[in-house]
């Protein structure tokens, strides 16, 4: 299941999460973001409690986009124990995203 992260829940849902968290910074008008969407959904579906997956709409959450220096979308970030562990810009494969998450465990 994918979560929706906002400035109101980001600290609790991402920074204080017990497991690694993949955050997809995206926007509905972004073509590559729409290509990455189903890949992120598959990673979320296969999480089985090993990690958490969610999205930040940069149009609706400009403060979060600014806080993390998002210059290009899609950008995916993996957080563990409140710290940024990995980051990638552009469309990624399911294997690449899962590798980022596994490396953070």
N, C-alpha and C positions, 0 to 999 in steps of 0.2 A: 504494500500500500504506500502510495506517495503522500507526503504531508505537504501542506502549504505553510511556508515559513514567512512570518511578518516581523516587523520591528517589535511588536508586542510579545511574540512567543519565541523569538530567535534564541535569546539567552538560555531559556529553559529547555527548549526542544533540541538545540544544536550544541551550545557550549557546555551544558551540564548533562548531556546524554551519556549513558553508560557505555554505549557502543560507538564505533565510527559512524559518522554522518556524512552522506554525500549531498551537497547542495548544488542544484542546477539553477544558475542565474539565467533567466530567459525573458522573452517578450513574445506576445502572440503574433506580431507583425514580422518576426524574424524567421526567414526561411530555414536556415541551418538549425535554429532552435526547434522548429517543427520536425525536422529530420531526426534530431537527437531525442525528442520526446518519447517515442516508442522504445528506444534503447534504455532510457532511464526507467521507464515503466517496467521493463523486463527485469532490470537489476532490482527494482523495488519488490517485484513479485517473487523473486528468488532469494530474498534476504533471509527469511526463516529466522529472524531474531539476531542474526549476526551483525547487521548494520541497519541504519535508518536512512531513508531516501526522501528528499523533499525538494520543492521548487520555490524560487523567489522570483516573482514577476517584477522586473526592474522598473517598469512604468508605475506600478502600484506601490513599490517599496524603494523609492529613490535614495532614502537615507541608508538602507543596507547596501545598495549598490555603491554608494559613495564611500561608506565605511570600509568596504573591502576592495576599493580601487578598481571596480569593474569598468574596463574600457571597451571591451568587445564581448559580444554574446554570440553563442552560448559560452559561458564559463562555468566549469564545474570545479568545486572545491571539496576536499575531504577534511573534516575536522575530527579530532580525537582528544579527549580530555581538555576541551576548550581551546586547542591549538590547531592551526592550519597545518596539515600534514602533506597535502598534495594539491596541485592545481593544474588544470588543463583548459586551453581555449580552443574552441571549434568542436566539430562533430567528432565524437570518440566512439569506438566499438564497445560492445558489452564487455568483452574481455579486458579492454583497457580500463574501463570503469571498475570492474571487479578487482583487477590487480591493484588499483589505487586503494580500494577499500581493504583488501587483504593485507597490503603493506602497512596500513595504519593500525591493524589489530595487534 
